[in-house]
Amino acid sequence: GNIITGDHILYILAGRLKRKNNLMHNTVVTTVMSNTGLEKALSRLAIQTVRTKVGDRYVYEAMTREGYSLGGEQSGHIILQKYATTGDGILTALMLTEEMLETKTTLSRLAAPVVMYPQNLINVPVRDKTAAVNDSAVQELSAEIRKNLGEDGRLLLRVSGTEPCIRVMAEAKTEEICRTCAEKMADLLRERYGAE
């Protein structure tokens, strides 16, 4: 079978809510970890996305601040503002099941329009997280990688809130490009700030 992530679920539920005129401001709140494939699939439905930091808290804050009705994380924490203030797996499962029954479509077919981009995540232990992300050489390499990826990928440097590390996430059309970009950035971080 295929893995159905929170990104697929957001796509399916966004389409459902839009069809029923319940997708407020025609927007879905996602996090920085959501796959570009989700963004592209939603744009084909003329649905916008707003990205937040990772965490239900940040997703919910954006939803309440702007009045959005749907948001969530790649991990599967989906918030349906009409019914709950946090991710609720049972509620999400019920909504997905209802969509499958109403459309007489399998879950795999409902999720198929979301073509996931390969992602590579490397956790790099560092001595000083703030200095590492603000380092001019790190910022230059980051800008270069982003420029080379263009619209076909992303590079994300995220300071861990729980560990002494920088989370390097690269996303690209192919696994090879993705891995190369992530490793190049991780190598520079290790060279300049690697924890011993």
C-alpha positions as CSV (number, residue, x, y, z in Angstrom):
1,G,0.0,0.0,0.0
2,N,0.9,3.7,-0.1
3,I,1.6,5.9,2.9
4,I,-0.9,8.6,3.3
5,T,0.6,11.5,5.2
6,G,-0.9,14.5,6.9
7,D,-0.2,16.4,3.6
8,H,-2.4,14.0,1.7
9,I,-5.1,14.3,4.3
10,L,-5.0,18.1,4.2
11,Y,-5.4,18.0,0.4
12,I,-8.4,15.7,0.6
13,L,-10.1,17.7,3.3
14,A,-9.3,21.0,1.7
15,G,-11.0,19.9,-1.5
16,R,-14.0,18.6,0.5
17,L,-14.4,21.8,2.5
18,K,-14.0,24.0,-0.7
19,R,-16.6,22.0,-2.5
20,K,-19.0,22.6,0.5
21,N,-18.1,26.3,0.7
22,N,-16.6,25.7,4.2
23,L,-12.9,26.5,3.4
24,M,-12.5,29.9,5.0
25,H,-10.5,32.4,2.9
26,N,-9.8,29.5,0.5
27,T,-6.6,28.8,2.5
28,V,-5.0,25.9,4.3
29,V,-2.5,26.4,7.1
30,T,0.5,24.1,6.9
31,T,4.0,24.0,8.5
32,V,7.4,24.6,7.0
33,M,7.8,20.8,6.9
34,S,4.8,20.2,4.6
35,N,5.8,18.9,1.2
36,T,5.9,21.1,-1.9
37,G,3.8,18.5,-3.6
38,L,0.9,19.5,-1.3
39,E,1.3,23.2,-2.2
40,K,1.3,22.4,-5.9
41,A,-1.7,20.1,-5.7
42,L,-3.7,22.7,-3.7
43,S,-2.8,25.4,-6.1
44,R,-4.3,23.3,-8.9
45,L,-7.5,23.5,-6.9
46,A,-7.0,27.3,-6.6
47,I,-6.4,26.9,-2.8
48,Q,-3.7,29.0,-1.1
49,T,-1.4,27.8,1.7
50,V,0.1,29.6,4.7
51,R,3.2,28.1,6.3
52,T,3.9,28.3,10.0
53,K,6.6,26.9,12.3
54,V,6.3,23.3,13.3
55,G,3.7,22.6,16.0
56,D,0.0,22.4,16.4
57,R,0.2,25.6,18.5
58,Y,1.6,27.7,15.6
59,V,-0.9,26.2,13.2
60,Y,-3.8,26.9,15.5
61,E,-2.6,30.5,16.2
62,A,-2.5,31.3,12.4
63,M,-5.9,29.7,12.0
64,T,-7.6,31.7,14.8
65,R,-5.7,35.0,13.9
66,E,-6.9,34.9,10.3
67,G,-10.1,32.8,10.6
68,Y,-8.9,29.8,8.6
69,S,-10.9,26.6,8.9
70,L,-8.3,23.9,8.1
71,G,-4.7,23.4,9.1
72,G,-2.2,20.7,10.1
73,E,1.1,19.0,10.0
74,Q,2.8,16.4,7.7
75,S,2.8,14.1,10.8
76,G,-1.0,13.9,10.6
77,H,-2.1,16.3,13.3
78,I,-5.1,17.9,11.4
79,I,-7.1,20.7,13.0
80,L,-10.7,21.2,11.8
81,Q,-11.5,24.6,13.4
82,K,-15.3,24.0,13.3
83,Y,-14.9,21.0,15.6
84,A,-11.7,21.1,17.5
85,T,-8.7,23.3,18.6
86,T,-6.1,20.5,18.3
87,G,-5.3,17.6,16.0
88,D,-7.9,14.9,16.5
89,G,-7.2,11.5,14.9
90,I,-10.7,10.1,15.3
91,L,-12.3,13.3,13.9
92,T,-9.9,13.2,10.9
93,A,-10.6,9.6,10.2
94,L,-14.3,10.2,10.3
95,M,-14.0,13.1,7.9
96,L,-11.9,11.0,5.5
97,T,-14.3,8.1,5.7
98,E,-17.2,10.5,5.0
99,E,-15.4,11.8,1.9
100,M,-14.7,8.3,0.6
101,L,-18.3,7.3,1.1
102,E,-19.8,10.5,-0.5
103,T,-17.5,10.4,-3.5
104,K,-17.4,6.6,-3.8
105,T,-13.7,6.8,-4.2
106,T,-10.8,5.0,-2.6
107,L,-8.4,6.8,-0.2
108,S,-5.5,6.1,-2.6
109,R,-7.4,7.8,-5.5
110,L,-8.3,10.8,-3.4
111,A,-4.7,11.2,-2.4
112,A,-3.2,10.6,-5.8
113,P,-3.0,14.2,-7.0
114,V,-0.5,15.0,-4.3
115,V,2.9,14.0,-5.9
116,M,5.3,14.1,-3.0
117,Y,8.8,15.5,-3.6
118,P,11.7,13.6,-2.0
119,Q,12.7,15.1,1.3
120,N,16.0,14.5,3.1
121,L,16.3,15.5,6.7
122,I,19.7,15.6,8.5
123,N,20.1,16.5,12.2
124,V,23.5,18.2,12.6
125,P,24.7,18.5,16.3
126,V,26.3,21.9,16.8
127,R,28.1,23.8,19.5
128,D,26.1,27.0,19.0
129,K,22.8,26.9,17.2
130,T,22.3,30.6,16.8
131,A,25.8,31.3,15.6
132,A,25.5,28.4,13.1
133,V,22.3,29.6,11.4
134,N,23.6,33.2,11.4
135,D,27.0,32.4,10.0
136,S,27.7,34.3,6.7
137,A,29.2,31.2,5.0
138,V,26.1,29.1,6.0
139,Q,23.8,31.9,4.7
140,E,25.7,32.2,1.5
141,L,25.6,28.4,0.8
142,S,21.9,28.4,1.7
143,A,21.1,31.2,-0.7
144,E,23.1,29.4,-3.5
145,I,21.3,26.1,-2.9
146,R,17.9,27.8,-2.9
147,K,18.7,29.7,-6.1
148,N,19.8,26.4,-7.8
149,L,16.7,24.6,-6.7
150,G,14.4,27.4,-7.9
151,E,10.7,26.5,-7.9
152,D,11.6,22.8,-8.0
153,G,12.7,22.4,-4.4
154,R,13.5,24.0,-1.0
155,L,16.2,24.1,1.6
156,L,15.2,24.6,5.2
157,L,17.5,25.2,8.2
158,R,15.6,24.9,11.5
159,V,17.0,25.3,14.9
160,S,15.9,22.4,17.1
161,G,13.9,23.5,20.1
162,T,14.7,20.3,22.0
163,E,18.2,19.3,21.0
164,P,21.6,21.1,20.4
165,C,21.3,20.7,16.6
166,I,20.3,22.3,13.4
167,R,17.8,20.4,11.3
168,V,18.7,20.5,7.6
169,M,15.8,19.6,5.3
170,A,16.2,19.6,1.5
171,E,13.4,18.9,-0.9
172,A,13.8,18.4,-4.7
173,K,12.4,16.7,-7.7
174,T,14.8,13.8,-7.4
175,E,16.2,11.9,-4.4
176,E,19.8,12.5,-5.7
177,I,19.5,16.3,-5.9
178,C,17.7,16.3,-2.5
179,R,20.4,14.3,-0.8
180,T,23.3,16.2,-2.4
181,C,21.8,19.6,-1.2
182,A,21.2,18.4,2.3
183,E,24.6,16.8,2.7
184,K,26.4,19.8,1.3
185,M,24.8,22.1,3.9
186,A,25.2,19.5,6.7
187,D,28.9,19.2,5.9
188,L,29.5,22.9,6.1
189,L,27.6,23.1,9.4
190,R,29.7,20.2,10.8
191,E,32.9,21.8,9.6
192,R,32.3,25.1,11.2
193,Y,30.1,24.3,14.2
194,G,30.1,20.6,14.7
195,A,29.7,19.4,18.3
196,E,32.5,17.1,19.5
